[in-house]
């Protein structure tokens, strides 16, 4: 996988996702590998959102300096991080909307896409796993005939 973020950007986005889905009695975004999902998405289908994330990290750090005199977002206490994220949500920030969407996708989506490690999101909601564990085979359609699945078998034509 191509890395999209530098170490600071990666830590900042991981911290933000961990506040959106925090670890409590259940696994959270960190345990689910949401950051890996986001980075994989930005290297692929969501490439157009990469700059939005770069700008979002700068915005999170700017708000940390302005509101709390901290150098970075990741230096803040969880409650302070929450306050910043709530302000972005309230302002209808495009960055926050995309971050929220990608966090949910990475937590609840199919593990073959890079997130939901050990199916922690599925376990939390009681979802047993994909309906077609051997992959999606015809007659479901030609469009998924070559899509590999998490069980190691390629679909047959």
C-alpha positions as CSV (number, residue, x, y, z in Angstrom):
1,X,0.0,0.0,0.0
2,X,1.2,3.5,-0.8
3,X,1.5,5.8,2.2
4,X,-0.5,8.9,1.7
5,X,0.2,10.6,5.1
6,X,3.4,11.5,6.8
7,X,3.7,10.3,10.4
8,X,2.2,13.5,11.9
9,X,-0.7,13.5,9.5
10,X,-1.4,9.8,10.2
11,X,-1.3,10.3,13.9
12,X,-3.6,13.3,13.7
13,X,-6.2,11.6,11.5
14,X,-6.0,8.4,13.7
15,X,-6.6,10.6,16.8
16,X,-9.6,12.3,15.2
17,X,-11.1,8.9,14.2
18,X,-10.5,7.7,17.8
19,X,-12.7,10.5,19.1
20,X,-15.4,9.7,16.6
21,X,-15.5,6.1,17.6
22,X,-13.7,5.9,20.9
23,X,-12.6,2.7,22.6
24,X,-14.8,1.8,25.6
25,X,-16.2,-1.6,26.5
26,X,-16.0,-2.3,22.7
27,X,-13.2,-1.8,20.3
28,X,-13.0,1.6,18.6
29,X,-11.6,3.1,15.5
30,X,-8.0,2.5,16.5
31,X,-8.5,-1.2,17.0
32,X,-10.5,-1.5,13.8
33,X,-7.6,0.0,11.8
34,X,-9.7,2.9,10.4
35,X,-6.6,4.9,9.6
36,X,-5.4,2.0,7.3
37,X,-8.8,2.0,5.6
38,X,-8.7,5.8,5.1
39,X,-5.1,5.7,3.8
40,X,-6.0,2.9,1.4
41,X,-9.1,4.8,0.2
42,X,-7.1,7.9,-0.4
43,X,-4.5,5.9,-2.4
44,X,-7.4,4.6,-4.5
45,X,-11.0,5.4,-5.0
46,X,-11.0,8.6,-2.8
47,X,-7.8,10.1,-4.2
48,X,-9.7,13.3,-4.9
49,X,-10.1,13.8,-1.1
50,X,-6.4,13.7,-0.3
51,X,-5.8,17.4,-0.3
52,X,-8.9,17.8,1.9
53,X,-7.3,15.6,4.5
54,X,-4.0,17.5,4.3
55,X,-5.8,20.8,4.7
56,X,-7.9,19.2,7.5
57,X,-4.8,18.3,9.5
58,X,-3.6,21.9,9.2
59,X,-7.0,23.2,10.3
60,X,-7.1,20.8,13.4
61,X,-3.6,22.1,14.4
62,X,-4.6,25.7,13.8
63,X,-7.7,25.3,16.0
64,X,-5.6,23.6,18.7
65,X,-3.2,26.6,18.8
66,X,-6.0,29.2,18.7
67,X,-8.3,27.6,21.3
68,X,-5.9,25.7,23.6
69,X,-2.4,27.1,22.9
70,X,-1.3,23.6,22.0
71,X,1.1,23.1,19.1
72,X,-0.9,20.2,17.6
73,X,-4.3,18.5,17.7
74,X,-2.7,15.3,19.0
75,X,-1.3,17.2,22.0
76,X,-4.8,18.0,23.3
77,X,-6.7,16.1,25.9
78,X,-9.6,14.0,24.5
79,X,-12.2,16.5,25.7
80,X,-10.4,19.3,23.9
81,X,-10.2,17.2,20.7
82,X,-13.9,16.6,21.0
83,X,-14.6,20.3,21.3
84,X,-12.6,21.0,18.1
85,X,-14.4,18.2,16.2
86,X,-17.8,19.4,17.4
87,X,-17.0,22.9,16.1
88,X,-16.1,21.5,12.7
89,X,-19.3,19.5,12.7
90,X,-21.4,22.5,13.7
91,X,-19.7,24.6,11.0
92,X,-20.6,21.9,8.4
93,X,-17.0,21.4,7.5
94,X,-16.5,19.4,4.4
95,X,-13.4,17.9,5.9
96,X,-15.3,16.7,9.0
97,X,-18.1,15.3,6.8
98,X,-15.6,13.2,4.7
99,X,-13.7,12.2,7.8
100,X,-16.9,11.0,9.5
101,X,-18.0,9.1,6.4
102,X,-14.6,7.4,6.0
103,X,-14.5,6.6,9.7
104,X,-17.8,4.8,9.5
105,X,-16.8,3.0,6.3
106,X,-13.6,1.9,7.9
107,X,-15.2,0.7,11.1
108,X,-18.3,-1.0,9.7
109,X,-17.3,-2.0,6.2
110,X,-16.1,-5.3,4.8
111,X,-12.6,-6.1,6.3
112,X,-11.2,-6.8,2.8
113,X,-11.2,-3.0,2.2
114,X,-8.6,-2.4,4.9
115,X,-10.6,-1.5,8.0
116,X,-12.8,-3.4,10.5
117,X,-9.9,-5.5,11.6
118,X,-10.9,-8.7,13.2
119,X,-14.4,-7.7,12.3
120,X,-14.7,-5.6,15.5
121,X,-17.3,-3.3,14.0
122,X,-19.4,-6.2,12.9
123,X,-19.0,-7.9,16.3
124,X,-20.2,-4.8,18.1
125,X,-23.5,-4.7,16.2
126,X,-23.9,-8.5,16.1
127,X,-23.4,-8.9,12.3
128,X,-22.1,-12.4,11.6
129,X,-20.3,-11.5,8.4
130,X,-20.9,-11.4,4.7
131,X,-23.9,-13.2,3.3
132,X,-21.8,-14.8,0.6
133,X,-18.6,-15.9,2.3
134,X,-17.4,-17.7,-0.9
135,X,-17.7,-14.5,-2.9
136,X,-20.3,-13.1,-5.1
137,X,-20.8,-15.6,-8.0
138,X,-23.1,-15.4,-11.0
139,X,-25.9,-14.8,-11.4
140,X,-25.2,-11.7,-9.3
141,X,-23.4,-10.1,-12.1
142,X,-20.3,-9.8,-14.3
143,X,-19.2,-6.7,-12.5
144,X,-17.9,-8.6,-9.5
145,X,-16.7,-11.8,-11.2
146,X,-13.0,-10.9,-10.7
147,X,-13.3,-9.2,-7.3
148,X,-11.1,-11.1,-4.8
149,X,-12.6,-11.8,-1.5
150,X,-11.2,-11.9,2.0
151,X,-11.3,-15.7,2.1
152,X,-8.5,-16.0,-0.5
153,X,-10.4,-17.3,-3.5
154,X,-10.9,-15.3,-6.7
155,X,-14.2,-15.3,-8.3
156,X,-14.6,-17.5,-11.3
157,X,-16.0,-16.4,-14.7
